[in-house]
Amino acid sequence: MGHVHIIRDFASPQEGFTRTVRIYTPDGYDQAPHHRFPVLYMHDGQNVFAHPESAVFDTWCANLTLERMVGEGRAEPWIIVAVDSGPGRLEEYSPWNESRANVQARGGAYARFVVETLKPYVDGAYRTRQGSEWTAIMGSSLGGLMSLYIGWKYPEVFGRIGALSPSVMWSEYKLFEHWKAHSRRWSRIYLDAGTHEWINPGGVPLPYGEATRDFYVHLKQLGYADHELALVLEPEGLHHESAWQRRLPLAMNWLLG
């Protein structure tokens, strides 16, 4: 079994407050002192691991999923770095303002924290494998949007992007406007949603199934090939941790395998 190390009060100078960061090292990390490991970064860290100090309700159980894949020979071991959401999740996972929900974006500062502060710390403290091909980022809902945003903005850092039920319709579909071309770098992008997944928080309609499919088509039109891009639509998928936990093996298998 791997180990989850929790760092509390991890400073985010870009945002002006501290965060909780949870770092999973796989089984064998300590027994292979010369081996370097690829790294997956995940948002909403309190929901990521099967662990006594994770959220009380459904979590993704990402550590158990990865260990099962490694045991079956479908993936190599990865380090997983999970960042808890902070005091204003809507703001910190919004790359652009969302006027319909009165949300002022702070996503740019969060992205800089991940790239400028967190990743250098992880690379210095752990035996990580360098290069965008070996660095992934994943999240769900607005965390899925932030994964796509960070992967788009920093393609030289993150080559693998996992976006489960991503809020690509947020901020009047601005991600479509900004992602105008293929990165021309090594890419692997996984998208999924429930086919009819749809919520309406505070009067802001969020059609996840339709919008995720449209974003997949958008990326295909920009030249992303089948080996770079995957779309999964689950007929009964809802906007909930239990659905993301259920689809996580598909996501990890395609993204990390």
C-alpha positions in Angstrom: 0.0 0.0 0.0 1.1 3.5 -0.7 1.3 6.3 1.8 -0.6 9.7 2.0 1.3 12.5 3.6 -0.7 15.6 4.6 0.9 19.0 4.7 -1.2 21.6 6.4 -0.6 25.4 6.1 1.3 25.1 2.8 1.9 28.7 1.8 0.4 30.0 -1.5 2.0 33.4 -1.9 0.2 33.9 -5.2 -3.1 33.7 -3.4 -2.1 35.2 0.0 -3.2 32.2 2.2 -2.2 28.7 3.0 -3.6 25.4 1.7 -3.7 21.7 2.7 -1.8 19.5 0.3 -2.0 15.7 0.3 0.8 13.7 -1.3 0.5 10.0 -2.1 3.6 8.1 -2.7 3.1 4.6 -4.3 4.0 1.3 -2.9 7.7 0.7 -3.6 8.7 4.4 -3.5 10.9 3.9 -0.5 12.2 0.6 -1.8 13.4 2.0 -5.1 15.7 4.9 -4.1 17.0 5.5 -7.6 13.7 5.4 -9.5 11.9 8.5 -10.6 8.1 8.7 -10.7 5.6 10.6 -12.9 3.2 12.9 -11.0 -0.5 13.5 -11.2 -1.9 16.8 -9.7 -5.5 16.8 -8.6 -7.9 19.5 -7.3 -10.4 19.2 -4.4 -7.8 17.2 -2.5 -10.1 16.5 0.4 -12.2 14.3 -2.0 -9.4 12.5 -3.7 -8.1 9.6 -1.5 -9.5 6.7 0.5 -8.0 7.9 3.7 -9.3 8.5 7.3 -8.7 12.3 7.0 -10.4 12.7 3.6 -14.0 14.1 3.3 -16.7 12.2 5.2 -18.8 11.3 2.2 -17.9 9.8 -1.2 -14.3 10.3 -2.3 -12.6 9.3 -5.6 -10.5 6.6 -3.9 -7.7 7.6 -6.5 -5.0 5.8 -4.5 -6.9 2.5 -4.5 -7.8 2.8 -8.2 -4.1 3.4 -9.1 -2.9 0.6 -6.9 -5.3 -1.8 -8.6 -4.1 -0.7 -12.1 -0.5 -1.1 -11.1 -1.2 -4.6 -9.6 -2.9 -5.6 -12.9 0.0 -4.3 -15.0 -2.1 -1.5 -16.7 -0.1 1.4 -15.3 3.2 2.2 -13.6 3.2 3.8 -10.2 2.5 7.5 -10.0 2.9 10.1 -7.3 -0.4 11.9 -6.7 -0.5 15.4 -5.4 -4.0 16.5 -4.2 -4.6 20.2 -3.3 -7.6 20.9 -1.0 -10.0 23.6 -2.2 -9.7 26.8 -0.2 -12.0 29.4 1.3 -13.7 30.3 -2.0 -13.9 27.4 -4.3 -16.0 29.0 -7.0 -13.6 32.0 -7.2 -10.3 30.0 -7.1 -11.5 27.5 -9.7 -12.7 30.3 -12.1 -10.2 31.4 -14.7 -12.6 34.2 -15.7 -15.4 36.1 -14.0 -18.8 34.5 -14.1 -21.2 37.5 -13.9 -24.3 35.3 -13.8 -23.2 33.9 -10.4 -21.4 37.1 -9.2 -18.1 35.2 -9.1 -14.9 37.2 -9.3 -12.2 35.0 -10.8 -9.1 34.0 -8.8 -8.2 31.0 -11.0 -5.1 32.6 -12.5 -3.5 33.0 -9.1 -4.3 29.4 -8.2 -2.8 28.2 -11.5 0.4 30.2 -10.7 0.5 28.6 -7.3 0.4 25.1 -8.8 3.1 25.9 -11.4 5.3 28.3 -9.6 5.2 27.1 -6.0 3.7 23.6 -5.6 5.3 21.8 -8.5 8.9 23.1 -7.7 8.4 22.0 -4.1 7.3 18.5 -5.2 10.1 18.2 -7.7 12.6 19.2 -5.0 11.2 17.0 -2.2 10.3 13.9 -4.2 11.9 11.8 -6.9 9.8 13.0 -9.8 10.2 12.3 -13.5 10.6 15.5 -15.5 8.8 16.6 -18.7 5.2 17.3 -19.6 4.7 13.8 -20.8 5.1 12.6 -17.2 3.1 15.4 -15.5 -0.7 15.2 -15.4 -3.5 17.3 -13.9 -7.0 16.2 -13.2 -10.2 17.5 -11.6 -14.0 17.4 -11.8 -16.6 20.1 -12.4 -14.9 23.5 -11.9 -11.8 21.5 -11.0 -12.1 19.9 -14.5 -12.3 23.4 -16.0 -9.2 24.4 -14.1 -7.4 21.3 -15.3 -8.1 22.2 -18.9 -7.2 25.9 -18.3 -3.9 25.0 -16.6 -3.1 22.5 -19.3 -3.9 25.0 -22.0 -2.0 27.9 -20.4 1.1 25.7 -19.4 1.4 23.0 -22.0 5.1 22.9 -21.5 4.4 21.7 -17.9 1.3 19.5 -18.1 1.0 17.1 -21.1 -1.8 15.0 -19.6 -5.2 16.5 -18.7 -8.1 14.7 -17.1 -11.4 16.6 -17.0 -14.4 14.8 -15.5 -17.7 16.7 -15.9 -15.7 19.9 -16.7 -17.5 23.2 -16.4 -16.5 24.3 -19.9 -19.7 26.4 -20.2 -18.7 28.5 -17.2 -18.0 32.2 -17.9 -20.1 32.1 -21.1 -18.0 29.3 -22.7 -14.8 31.4 -22.5 -12.5 28.3 -22.7 -13.7 27.8 -26.2 -12.7 31.3 -27.1 -9.3 31.1 -25.6 -8.3 27.6 -26.7 -7.8 28.5 -30.4 -5.1 26.1 -31.6 -3.4 22.8 -31.0 -0.5 23.2 -28.5 1.9 21.5 -30.9 3.2 19.6 -27.9 2.8 16.1 -26.7 -0.8 15.8 -25.5 -3.2 13.4 -23.9 -6.6 14.8 -22.9 -9.5 12.9 -21.3 -13.0 14.3 -21.1 -16.2 12.8 -19.7 -19.6 13.6 -18.4 -23.0 12.1 -17.9 -24.9 12.1 -21.3 -27.8 14.1 -19.8 -25.9 15.6 -16.8 -27.3 19.0 -16.1 -27.6 21.3 -13.1 -28.9 24.8 -12.5 -27.2 26.3 -9.4 -28.4 29.8 -8.6 -30.2 30.1 -12.0 -27.0 29.4 -14.0 -27.8 26.5 -16.4 -24.8 24.1 -16.7 -25.5 21.4 -19.4 -22.5 19.2 -18.7 -23.1 16.4 -21.2 -23.9 18.7 -24.1 -21.1 21.2 -23.4 -18.4 18.5 -22.8 -19.3 16.8 -26.1 -19.1 20.2 -27.8 -15.7 20.9 -26.4 -14.5 17.5 -27.6 -15.7 18.5 -31.1 -14.0 21.9 -30.7 -10.6 20.2 -29.9 -11.0 17.7 -32.7 -11.5 20.7 -35.1 -8.3 22.2 -33.8 -6.4 19.1 -34.9 -6.2 16.9 -31.8 -6.1 13.3 -33.0 -7.8 10.2 -31.6 -4.6 9.2 -29.7 -4.5 12.6 -28.0 -8.1 13.0 -27.1 -10.8 10.8 -25.5 -14.5 11.4 -24.7 -16.7 9.2 -22.4 -20.4 10.0 -22.0 -22.1 7.9 -19.3 -25.9 7.5 -19.9 -26.8 7.6 -16.2 -24.0 9.9 -15.0 -24.9 12.6 -12.4 -22.9 15.6 -11.1 -21.6 13.8 -8.0 -18.5 12.3 -6.5 -19.9 8.8 -6.8 -20.1 9.2 -10.6 -16.5 10.5 -10.8 -15.3 7.7 -8.5 -17.1 5.2 -10.9 -15.5 6.7 -14.0 -12.1 7.3 -12.5 -10.7 3.9 -13.6 -11.6 4.7 -17.2 -10.0 8.1 -16.9 -6.8 6.8 -15.3 -6.5 3.9 -17.6 -6.6 6.2 -20.7 -4.7 9.1 -19.2 -1.9 7.3 -17.3 -1.8 3.9 -18.8 
